[in-house]
Amino acid sequence: MSCPDSYGVSECEFAETALRNRGYLGVRIEWLRTERIPDEMEAGKAIQYLRERGAKSAIILLPNYKTRRLGRVYRRLGAQSGIRVNVWSQEREFNPQRWWRSREGQKRFAEEFLRLTRLL
């Protein structure tokens, strides 16, 4: 995953904390660090990385506002490569019950809506 900073903290640190909080304390976590690239390209690179290492399954942790759209891409690419992909969401940046109350929520909603319409 690309690991940009959000308010001075790496996205990878948020993701690792979320996995540990879900009970994955002793598992190996590998981060595929990339430059900032389109989400679909990042998914392709991640699945390629997993395939090259012989992975049979993977947990992909995504921000909650990307889970539905991008999860579909990860599962499709994983299935094509024989990798079982589970997609989990991080409850952090987008609140579906109150997204319209913040500028950031409105921005995330608009971005994801436009990206979803491109996929349909």
Residue frames as qw, qx, qy, qz and C-alpha x, y, z in Angstrom:
[[0.000, 0.888, 0.460, 0.000, 0.00, 0.00, 0.00],
 [0.281, 0.592, -0.112, 0.747, 1.08, 3.54, -0.39],
 [0.531, -0.525, -0.521, 0.413, 1.74, 4.96, 3.03],
 [0.118, 0.631, 0.024, 0.766, 1.11, 8.69, 2.90],
 [0.194, -0.125, -0.617, 0.752, 1.05, 10.60, 6.14],
 [0.281, -0.701, -0.486, -0.439, -2.29, 11.64, 7.58],
 [0.398, -0.869, 0.037, -0.290, -1.79, 14.35, 10.13],
 [0.044, -0.750, 0.627, -0.203, 1.82, 13.29, 10.66],
 [0.633, -0.220, 0.724, -0.162, 1.16, 9.55, 11.07],
 [0.129, 0.258, -0.823, -0.489, 1.83, 6.96, 8.38],
 [0.777, 0.017, -0.187, -0.601, -1.19, 5.16, 6.91],
 [0.667, 0.149, -0.727, 0.063, 0.74, 1.92, 7.50],
 [0.065, 0.127, -0.721, 0.678, 0.84, 2.62, 11.23],
 [0.588, 0.003, 0.181, -0.788, -2.95, 3.10, 11.28],
 [0.805, 0.146, -0.446, -0.362, -3.43, -0.13, 9.35],
 [0.482, 0.179, -0.800, 0.308, -1.11, -2.13, 11.59],
 [0.202, -0.095, 0.585, -0.780, -2.86, -0.85, 14.70],
 [0.726, 0.062, -0.044, -0.684, -6.24, -1.86, 13.22],
 [0.752, 0.162, -0.631, -0.104, -4.97, -5.40, 12.50],
 [0.264, 0.159, -0.777, 0.549, -3.48, -5.76, 15.98],
 [0.404, -0.057, 0.375, -0.832, -6.76, -4.51, 17.51],
 [0.816, 0.094, -0.224, -0.525, -8.61, -7.27, 15.63],
 [0.876, -0.328, 0.334, -0.118, -6.48, -9.92, 17.30],
 [0.861, 0.436, -0.113, 0.238, -3.71, -10.47, 14.75],
 [0.409, -0.872, 0.265, 0.051, -0.91, -10.08, 17.28],
 [0.611, -0.446, 0.590, 0.282, 1.60, -12.70, 16.18],
 [0.761, 0.503, 0.381, 0.152, 1.15, -12.68, 12.41],
 [0.467, -0.161, 0.313, 0.811, 3.66, -11.40, 9.91],
 [0.301, 0.873, 0.297, -0.244, 2.62, -8.10, 8.38],
 [0.529, -0.028, 0.385, 0.756, 4.34, -6.98, 5.20],
 [0.226, 0.820, 0.182, -0.494, 3.90, -3.54, 3.71],
 [0.593, 0.353, 0.439, 0.574, 4.28, -3.04, 0.01],
 [0.090, -0.745, -0.108, 0.652, 5.32, 0.57, -0.07],
 [0.492, 0.476, 0.490, 0.539, 4.69, 2.36, -3.33],
 [0.056, -0.039, 0.034, 0.997, 4.67, 5.90, -4.51],
 [0.431, 0.428, 0.444, -0.658, 1.27, 7.51, -4.71],
 [0.065, 0.053, -0.783, -0.616, -0.40, 5.77, -7.67],
 [0.621, -0.135, -0.226, -0.738, -4.01, 5.17, -8.74],
 [0.661, -0.266, 0.552, -0.433, -5.81, 2.69, -6.49],
 [0.941, 0.268, 0.061, -0.196, -6.38, 0.12, -9.25],
 [0.579, 0.613, -0.494, 0.211, -2.67, 0.12, -10.14],
 [0.220, -0.535, 0.671, -0.464, -1.79, -0.28, -6.48],
 [0.857, -0.061, 0.359, -0.365, -4.13, -3.27, -6.23],
 [0.868, 0.456, -0.197, -0.011, -2.43, -4.85, -9.25],
 [0.294, 0.634, -0.616, 0.363, 1.02, -4.34, -7.73],
 [0.504, -0.404, 0.589, -0.485, -0.12, -5.77, -4.39],
 [0.941, 0.106, 0.208, -0.245, -1.58, -8.92, -5.97],
 [0.714, 0.577, -0.371, 0.141, 1.54, -9.34, -8.13],
 [0.039, -0.621, 0.648, -0.441, 3.69, -9.02, -5.00],
 [0.720, -0.219, 0.509, -0.417, 1.61, -11.68, -3.23],
 [0.931, 0.336, -0.019, -0.140, 1.65, -14.00, -6.25],
 [0.499, 0.651, -0.521, 0.238, 5.47, -13.75, -6.55],
 [0.160, -0.471, 0.724, -0.478, 5.78, -14.81, -2.90],
 [0.351, -0.063, -0.927, -0.113, 3.44, -17.77, -3.29],
 [0.296, 0.008, 0.525, -0.798, 0.69, -16.39, -1.07],
 [0.089, -0.322, -0.916, -0.221, -2.55, -18.39, -0.96],
 [0.204, -0.815, -0.537, -0.078, -4.55, -15.81, 1.00],
 [0.303, 0.156, -0.174, 0.924, -4.29, -12.20, 2.14],
 [0.118, -0.794, -0.523, 0.286, -6.09, -9.65, 4.26],
 [0.289, 0.389, 0.176, 0.857, -6.28, -6.28, 2.57],
 [0.204, -0.655, -0.503, 0.526, -7.04, -3.42, 4.95],
 [0.212, 0.455, 0.360, 0.787, -8.59, -0.38, 3.27],
 [0.131, 0.057, 0.298, -0.944, -10.05, 2.90, 4.46],
 [0.351, 0.395, 0.784, -0.325, -13.79, 2.42, 4.98],
 [0.433, 0.680, 0.070, -0.588, -14.69, 4.77, 2.13],
 [0.316, 0.533, -0.668, -0.413, -12.73, 2.60, -0.36],
 [0.435, -0.154, 0.872, -0.162, -13.77, -0.85, 0.84],
 [0.706, 0.439, 0.479, -0.281, -16.71, -1.52, -1.47],
 [0.569, 0.779, -0.158, -0.208, -15.25, -0.17, -4.72],
 [0.207, 0.697, -0.687, 0.007, -11.63, -1.18, -4.33],
 [0.571, -0.227, 0.753, -0.235, -12.39, -4.42, -2.48],
 [0.831, 0.445, 0.248, -0.223, -14.10, -5.66, -5.63],
 [0.495, 0.763, -0.415, -0.020, -10.90, -4.97, -7.60],
 [0.169, -0.558, 0.790, -0.191, -8.66, -6.78, -5.07],
 [0.723, 0.009, 0.637, -0.269, -10.95, -9.82, -4.92],
 [0.791, 0.585, 0.040, -0.173, -11.17, -10.05, -8.73],
 [0.365, 0.744, -0.556, 0.071, -7.40, -9.76, -9.22],
 [0.379, -0.432, 0.774, -0.266, -6.75, -12.17, -6.36],
 [0.833, 0.185, 0.451, -0.263, -9.14, -14.77, -7.79],
 [0.698, 0.680, -0.205, -0.087, -7.41, -14.52, -11.17],
 [0.255, 0.649, -0.678, 0.232, -4.13, -15.32, -9.41],
 [0.748, -0.164, -0.642, 0.033, -5.48, -18.06, -7.14],
 [0.221, 0.087, -0.561, 0.793, -5.23, -15.91, -4.00],
 [0.303, -0.694, -0.650, -0.061, -8.14, -15.72, -1.55],
 [0.170, 0.284, -0.158, 0.930, -8.50, -12.06, -0.62],
 [0.283, -0.715, -0.611, 0.187, -10.39, -10.81, 2.42],
 [0.169, 0.500, 0.030, 0.849, -11.00, -7.07, 2.51],
 [0.379, -0.617, -0.561, 0.400, -11.43, -5.29, 5.82],
 [0.116, 0.803, 0.149, 0.566, -12.20, -1.67, 6.44],
 [0.375, -0.100, -0.444, 0.808, -10.68, 0.80, 8.84],
 [0.150, -0.856, -0.481, -0.112, -13.22, 2.93, 10.65],
 [0.498, -0.368, -0.104, 0.778, -11.35, 6.19, 10.71],
 [0.169, -0.116, 0.233, 0.950, -11.67, 8.76, 7.98],
 [0.338, -0.156, -0.451, -0.811, -15.25, 8.53, 6.82],
 [0.245, 0.173, 0.789, -0.536, -18.40, 8.22, 8.88],
 [0.045, -0.285, -0.773, -0.565, -21.30, 7.02, 6.72],
 [0.177, -0.699, -0.678, 0.143, -23.84, 8.33, 9.26],
 [0.145, -0.888, -0.159, 0.407, -22.44, 11.89, 9.31],
 [0.641, 0.090, 0.342, 0.682, -20.34, 12.36, 6.17],
 [0.199, 0.753, 0.361, 0.513, -22.16, 15.53, 5.08],
 [0.406, -0.895, -0.164, 0.091, -21.22, 17.40, 8.27],
 [0.488, -0.636, 0.309, 0.511, -17.52, 17.78, 7.49],
 [0.397, 0.764, -0.333, -0.385, -15.69, 19.11, 4.47],
 [0.079, -0.425, 0.892, 0.133, -13.42, 16.03, 4.49],
 [0.486, 0.217, 0.823, -0.200, -16.45, 13.71, 4.51],
 [0.554, 0.714, 0.174, -0.391, -18.05, 15.56, 1.60],
 [0.221, 0.713, -0.591, -0.308, -14.80, 15.39, -0.35],
 [0.251, -0.215, 0.944, 0.022, -14.37, 11.64, 0.27],
 [0.571, 0.430, 0.632, -0.300, -17.97, 10.96, -0.75],
 [0.500, 0.774, -0.082, -0.379, -17.61, 12.89, -4.01],
 [0.069, 0.606, -0.759, -0.227, -14.26, 11.26, -4.89],
 [0.327, -0.045, 0.942, -0.054, -15.52, 7.73, -4.29],
 [0.584, 0.559, 0.449, -0.380, -18.81, 8.38, -6.10],
 [0.430, 0.761, -0.319, -0.366, -16.93, 9.56, -9.19],
 [0.028, -0.449, 0.885, 0.119, -14.56, 6.59, -9.05],
 [0.484, 0.172, 0.828, -0.225, -17.45, 4.16, -8.68],
 [0.601, 0.661, 0.193, -0.406, -19.26, 5.61, -11.69],
 [0.268, 0.674, -0.616, -0.308, -16.11, 5.03, -13.79],
 [0.197, -0.220, 0.955, -0.022, -16.14, 1.34, -12.85],
 [0.550, 0.360, 0.653, -0.378, -19.81, 0.78, -13.76]]
